[in-house]
Amino acid sequence: MISGSIFLGMIGPWQIALIVVLILLLFGGKKIPELMRGLGSGIKEFKDASKEEDEENVKEK
């Protein structure tokens, strides 16, 4: 029986290439930049929110 941690550790270049091809087929070449832009803005908002929370914690002390 193969555990999940062993399976995840065996990801190689062929598996990554297959995932990239599947993403291209599902979303198309034109949608991927829009998806990445949305992902980037989401990460930026998360970082900004975490910085604000850290600043609030420092002010309280």
C-alpha positions in Angstrom: 0.0 0.0 0.0 1.4 3.4 -1.0 1.0 6.2 1.4 0.2 9.8 0.3 3.5 11.2 1.5 5.5 8.7 -0.6 3.3 9.4 -3.7 3.7 13.2 -3.4 7.5 12.9 -3.0 7.8 11.2 -6.4 6.7 14.1 -8.6 9.1 14.5 -11.4 9.5 16.6 -14.6 7.2 14.4 -16.6 4.4 14.8 -14.1 4.9 18.6 -14.0 4.8 18.7 -17.8 1.6 16.7 -17.8 0.0 19.1 -15.3 1.0 22.1 -17.4 -0.4 20.6 -20.6 -3.7 19.8 -18.8 -4.0 23.3 -17.5 -3.4 24.7 -21.0 -6.1 22.4 -22.4 -8.6 23.3 -19.6 -8.2 27.0 -19.5 -6.6 27.9 -22.9 -3.6 30.2 -23.4 -5.6 33.4 -23.2 -7.1 32.7 -19.7 -3.9 31.8 -18.0 -2.5 35.3 -17.7 -5.8 36.5 -16.2 -5.7 33.6 -13.7 -2.2 34.4 -12.7 -3.0 38.1 -12.3 -5.9 37.2 -10.0 -3.7 34.9 -8.0 -1.0 37.6 -7.7 -3.5 40.2 -6.5 -4.9 37.7 -4.0 -1.5 37.0 -2.6 -0.8 40.7 -2.4 -4.0 41.4 -0.5 -3.2 38.5 1.9 0.3 40.0 2.6 -1.1 43.5 3.1 -3.8 42.1 5.5 -1.2 40.1 7.5 1.1 43.2 7.7 -1.8 45.3 9.1 -2.6 42.6 11.6 1.1 42.5 12.7 1.2 46.3 13.1 -2.0 46.2 15.2 -0.4 43.6 17.5 2.8 45.7 17.9 0.7 48.8 18.8 -1.3 46.9 21.5 1.9 45.8 23.3 
